[in-house]
Amino acid sequence: MATKEKRAKNKPPATKLPKLARWKKVAFDSDDSDESESSARYDLLEATNDSVDYEDLFGDVPEHVMVHEGSVSADGLVSLRGWDAREGSQQTLYVIEGDLTINGTLVFAQSDICTTLWVKGTLRAQRVALASSAVLIVGALIVDDVLLTNLEDAGHLIVHGPCEARVWLDLWFRGSIELDELPKGCYRSDDEREKHGGDEGPFLRGAWGQEPLTSALDPALLEDGTPSYRKLVDALCTGTTVLR
């Protein structure tokens, strides 16, 4: 039987962002007037609850946004990294006008390049990992297994509807994480669970290096006594159990 370390190295091939959907370029009208259809339809500032706009992420309003009309489904590993896209399609917003269903793992990691994904419907996946400056906006979020967040200050997870995850692990307690509804089945901390009268059960077990989270994880996923994002992502990609 293969060891966990060997299985982690045998990650399945990934569907990358440019191949995820049938994207079409939609010219973005930077006119701020109410008559501007594209500005109203893809109002990023409103979608992020007045947190960031195009200029904040990209330095300027892009000439176009990438849009898929309808829903999208994918199997296996889906990797969203802006630097995988062609030049000119990196610093922009990708919009799925319906649902995104992934029978596998979504890994969304950004650094410097501020590619943004907005799923107007429901994002459902078995496992989700968000890291660094990833910006993910969804109408609803359902994670059947583990939601892993390791966001920097510039990172965003915005959920405009229901949020469900069997287990939520937040390694850093950074980034802008905004939920319109309390998460079902998990909480970001013990304090949040107690404040809202949550029952005992799976929930976020603490921030980076805190003992409750560390003791809950498989020891093979630790480095120098703290959770390793790299090892956790490898485990999620191969479907390996991360908790003891």
Secondary structure by P-SEA (a helix, b strand, c coil): cccaaaaaaaccccccccccccccccccccccccccaaaaaccccccccccccccccccccccbbbbbcbbbbbccbbbbbccccccccccbbbbccbbbbbcbbbbbbbccccbbbbcccbbbccbbbbccbbbbbccbbbbccbbbbbccccbbbbbccbbbbcbbbbcccccbbbbccccccccccaaaaaaaccccccccccccccaaaaaaccccccccccccaaaaaaaaaacccccc
